[in-house]
Amino acid sequence: MQADAWIMDGNYSDSLFNERLNACNTVFFLDYSVDTCLSGVRQRWGKKRPDMPWIEEQEDKEFMNYIRLFSKIQYPNITVYNGL
Protein backbone atom coordinates (compact mmCIF):
# COMPACT_ATOMS: atom_id res chain seq x y z
CA MET A 1 0.00 0.00 0.00
CA GLN A 2 2.99 2.29 0.23
CA ALA A 3 3.63 2.32 -3.53
CA ASP A 4 2.28 5.09 -5.76
CA ALA A 5 -0.11 2.66 -7.44
CA TRP A 6 -1.32 -0.79 -6.44
CA ILE A 7 -4.14 -3.26 -6.90
CA MET A 8 -5.40 -5.66 -4.28
CA ASP A 9 -7.98 -8.29 -4.85
CA GLY A 10 -10.07 -10.30 -2.45
CA ASN A 11 -12.03 -9.54 0.65
CA TYR A 12 -9.53 -10.72 3.20
CA SER A 13 -11.24 -8.86 6.02
CA ASP A 14 -8.83 -10.23 8.63
CA SER A 15 -5.80 -8.70 6.88
CA LEU A 16 -5.85 -4.93 7.44
CA PHE A 17 -9.11 -4.61 5.53
CA ASN A 18 -10.06 -1.23 7.01
CA GLU A 19 -6.58 0.16 6.39
CA ARG A 20 -6.65 -1.03 2.79
CA LEU A 21 -10.04 0.57 2.19
CA ASN A 22 -8.86 3.84 3.74
CA ALA A 23 -5.76 3.87 1.54
CA CYS A 24 -7.50 3.27 -1.77
CA ASN A 25 -9.25 5.71 -4.07
CA THR A 26 -11.39 3.21 -5.99
CA VAL A 27 -13.27 0.06 -5.04
CA PHE A 28 -14.77 -2.41 -7.49
CA PHE A 29 -17.21 -4.57 -5.58
CA LEU A 30 -18.09 -7.61 -7.69
CA ASP A 31 -21.36 -8.87 -6.29
CA TYR A 32 -21.76 -12.28 -7.93
CA SER A 33 -24.59 -14.64 -7.03
CA VAL A 34 -23.91 -17.51 -4.64
CA ASP A 35 -24.54 -20.00 -7.46
CA THR A 36 -21.96 -18.31 -9.68
CA CYS A 37 -19.35 -18.37 -6.91
CA LEU A 38 -19.99 -22.01 -6.03
CA SER A 39 -19.84 -22.97 -9.70
CA GLY A 40 -16.50 -21.19 -10.07
CA VAL A 41 -15.05 -23.14 -7.17
CA ARG A 42 -16.29 -26.43 -8.59
CA GLN A 43 -14.78 -25.64 -12.00
CA ARG A 44 -11.34 -25.22 -10.39
CA TRP A 45 -11.31 -28.68 -8.79
CA GLY A 46 -8.53 -30.86 -10.15
CA LYS A 47 -6.71 -27.96 -11.81
CA LYS A 48 -3.31 -26.58 -10.88
CA ARG A 49 -3.39 -22.91 -9.87
CA PRO A 50 -0.36 -20.59 -9.71
CA ASP A 51 -1.66 -19.00 -6.48
CA MET A 52 -1.99 -22.29 -4.56
CA PRO A 53 0.67 -24.91 -3.82
CA TRP A 54 -1.90 -27.75 -3.89
CA ILE A 55 -4.63 -28.96 -6.22
CA GLU A 56 -8.13 -29.01 -4.81
CA GLU A 57 -9.60 -32.43 -5.51
CA GLN A 58 -12.90 -32.26 -3.67
CA GLU A 59 -15.33 -29.96 -1.93
CA ASP A 60 -14.10 -28.08 1.13
CA LYS A 61 -17.38 -27.93 3.08
CA GLU A 62 -16.20 -25.10 5.34
CA PHE A 63 -15.23 -22.95 2.34
CA MET A 64 -18.46 -23.72 0.48
CA ASN A 65 -20.45 -22.73 3.58
CA TYR A 66 -18.42 -19.52 3.82
CA ILE A 67 -19.52 -18.72 0.26
CA ARG A 68 -23.15 -19.66 0.97
CA LEU A 69 -23.26 -17.40 4.05
CA PHE A 70 -21.14 -14.57 2.63
CA SER A 71 -24.10 -12.33 1.74
CA LYS A 72 -25.51 -12.62 5.26
CA ILE A 73 -22.31 -12.40 7.30
CA GLN A 74 -19.50 -10.71 5.32
CA TYR A 75 -21.38 -8.54 2.83
CA PRO A 76 -22.99 -6.26 5.47
CA ASN A 77 -19.61 -5.61 7.10
CA ILE A 78 -18.00 -4.64 3.79
CA THR A 79 -20.82 -2.43 2.50
CA VAL A 80 -21.53 -0.67 5.80
CA TYR A 81 -17.88 0.15 6.38
CA ASN A 82 -17.30 1.66 2.97
CA GLY A 83 -20.73 3.17 2.37
CA LEU A 84 -21.34 0.92 -0.62
N, C-alpha and C positions, 0 to 999 in steps of 0.2 A: 504493500500500500504506500510505500514511501517513494516509489518511482513516479515520474511525471505522468505516465499513462499505464493503465493496467486493466485487466479483465479477470473477474473471478466468476466461477460458475458453481451452482449448487446452493443448497439452503442450509449448510452446515451451521445450524443455530448455536451449537455448543462451541464454535471456534471463532470468537470475537465478532459475532454476527452484528451486534449493535455498532461496534467500531467500524466495521466494513461499510455498513449502510451510511454512517455519518461521513465517511471519507469519500463516498462516491458522488458523482453528479448525475448519474443516470441508472435507472433500474428497469430491466426487462423482466417482468413477472410472467412466466409461461404457465398458464393455468389449464393444464391438460386434464381430461377426464380420468377418473380412476381406471376405467377400462383400458384407455390408451396407455397409461403408465404400466399397468400389469402386463399388457400385451408386449410392451417394449422389453420388459424384464424377461419374459418367457422367450422372446426371439433371440436373446443373448445367450441362453443356456447352451453349453457345449462349444462356445466360440471363445477363442483367445482374444483378450483385450489388452491393449498397451498400458492401461491405467490400473490393471490388477495382476498380481503375480500368480493367480490361480484361475482355473476355468470352472465356472459354475456349472454343475452337472444336474442339479435338481432344485426344487423350490426351497427357498429359505423362508419358512413360515413366519418368522418374526419380521423379516423385511417386507414380506407381502402384506402383513397386517399393518405395518407402519404406513405403507402406501394406501391401504384401504381407509385408515383413520386419519390420514394427513389433513383432509379438508376440515375435519372436526377439531383436531388438536393443534397442528402446526400452522395451518393457514391463518386462523385468527391472530396468532401471535405475530406473524409476518406482516399482515395487512394493517393491523392496528398500530404497530410500531412505526411504520413508514407512511401512514396515511394513505395507503393504496385503496 
